[in-house]
Amino acid sequence: MKKYLREIEMAGVILASTGIVNSLIWGSIYGGWICGIGILLMLIVFLYKAFHWNEYARDNKQYIWIILLTIALLFIQMLRAR
């Protein structure tokens, strides 16, 4: 798992970013689903690193802010799509 963390992380970031851009441009709820999948992938990496906190302390602090910001943007987009 450790050697695939970077790839999973990048896939999550790309999907979350794509979902946000998709929702902004087309106002589509599908962007919310794409963003949600990206957040889920980032959450998997975060949870792995959280169980190994001493080794990944700096990364974990950054992840907390990134995940919170992405979740906030996702909810704003979902509320706006109504």
C-alpha positions as CSV (number, residue, x, y, z in Angstrom):
1,M,0.0,0.0,0.0
2,K,2.8,2.4,0.9
3,K,4.3,2.4,-2.6
4,Y,0.9,3.3,-4.2
5,L,0.0,6.2,-1.8
6,R,1.3,8.9,-4.2
7,E,-0.7,7.5,-7.2
8,I,-3.9,7.2,-5.1
9,E,-3.4,10.7,-3.8
10,M,-2.9,12.2,-7.3
11,A,-5.9,10.4,-8.6
12,G,-8.0,11.8,-5.8
13,V,-6.7,15.4,-6.3
14,I,-7.3,15.2,-10.1
15,L,-10.8,13.8,-9.7
16,A,-11.7,16.3,-7.0
17,S,-10.4,19.2,-9.1
18,T,-12.2,17.9,-12.2
19,G,-15.4,17.6,-10.3
20,I,-15.2,21.2,-9.0
21,V,-14.4,22.6,-12.4
22,N,-17.2,20.5,-14.0
23,S,-19.7,21.8,-11.5
24,L,-18.6,25.4,-12.0
25,I,-18.7,25.3,-15.8
26,W,-21.7,23.2,-16.5
27,G,-23.5,23.4,-13.2
28,S,-23.8,19.6,-13.2
29,I,-24.5,17.4,-10.2
30,Y,-22.2,14.9,-11.9
31,G,-19.3,17.1,-10.9
32,G,-20.4,16.5,-7.3
33,W,-20.1,12.7,-7.8
34,I,-16.7,13.0,-9.4
35,C,-15.5,15.3,-6.6
36,G,-16.9,12.9,-4.0
37,I,-15.0,10.0,-5.5
38,G,-11.8,12.1,-5.4
39,I,-12.4,13.1,-1.8
40,L,-12.9,9.4,-1.0
41,L,-9.6,8.5,-2.5
42,M,-7.9,11.3,-0.6
43,L,-9.6,10.1,2.5
44,I,-8.2,6.6,2.1
45,V,-4.7,8.0,1.8
46,F,-5.3,10.3,4.8
47,L,-6.5,7.4,6.9
48,Y,-3.5,5.3,6.1
49,K,-1.2,8.1,7.0
50,A,-3.2,8.9,10.1
51,F,-2.5,5.4,11.4
52,H,1.2,6.1,10.8
53,W,1.1,9.6,12.2
54,N,4.8,9.9,13.3
55,E,6.0,9.1,9.8
56,Y,3.5,11.4,8.0
57,A,2.8,14.2,10.5
58,R,3.5,17.1,8.1
59,D,1.4,15.5,5.3
60,N,-1.5,14.9,7.7
61,K,-1.8,18.5,8.7
62,Q,-1.9,19.5,5.1
63,Y,-4.5,16.9,4.3
64,I,-6.8,18.0,7.0
65,W,-7.0,21.5,5.4
66,I,-7.2,20.2,1.9
67,I,-10.0,17.8,2.7
68,L,-12.0,20.4,4.7
69,L,-11.7,22.9,1.8
70,T,-12.7,20.4,-0.8
71,I,-15.7,19.2,1.2
72,A,-16.8,22.8,1.8
73,L,-16.6,23.5,-2.0
74,L,-18.5,20.3,-2.7
75,F,-21.4,21.3,-0.4
76,I,-21.5,24.8,-1.8
77,Q,-21.7,23.4,-5.4
78,M,-24.4,21.0,-4.4
79,L,-26.5,23.7,-2.7
80,R,-26.0,26.0,-5.7
81,A,-27.1,23.2,-8.1
82,R,-30.5,23.0,-6.5
